[in-house]
Amino acid sequence: MKLPKIKLPSLKSPIINYVKRYWILLAVIAVLIWAYTSGTLAVTMRGALLIPIFTLIAGASGLLLRNVYNRKTTDRYADDEDKIKTDWNDLTPLQRILITKAEFLVYFAGGCVIAAGLVIIINV
């Protein structure tokens, strides 16, 4: 007797690939949401769990959009180290400085938002 073959979903599907790539991130989000809704831990932490939950969900949704819409071009670009190196070398020194400063300002603004959220949560 032959066993019937079960056809699994194609790994070319962006959602399945997303879950396969970022399952640890999704598991951490699930554990944090469970801890927040569990009762005693949520009362003890008083909302300090909200910041990592919201931050990880924002990151996960950005990764999902990247994985669904830009997967082919982003993966091809990220796997080609020579292309990244030549793209960086093709920039002028002024463009490199501006890109680096813009990246720093974005990280600083994100840190400020997180710090402001912590101050609000602690004082509530």
Disulfide bonds with the S-S distance in Angstrom:
none
